[in-house]
């Protein structure tokens, strides 16, 4: 699954670079969209991101492309790989800016784990 985000001035720190917290929020969001579409009718919560390492700085006006792929499904949890790429408008070249694995757990209405 692919999603896109345009980096705007309100996403930047005082040095003009993307705040890492915004990127983590978007990673969580695109992962949640993927798991929700893959398992309709189930409720999921985020329980883990395995590694947080920013590989490339991101500036205002950058288009970020998020590529989400399911890696592993267990009884109550599912793990996705999420990669964020910068995409240059002038030539379409992509460069990896961030990647992580994110794990979601299926829960019932009271927040207890349940089978997927």
Secondary structure as UniProt FT lines:
FT   STRAND          2..6
FT   HELIX           9..11
FT   TURN            14..15
FT   STRAND          17..18
FT   HELIX           20..38
FT   TURN            39..41
FT   STRAND          43..49
FT   TURN            60..61
FT   STRAND          63..73
FT   STRAND          77..87
FT   TURN            89..91
FT   STRAND          94..107
FT   TURN            109..110
//
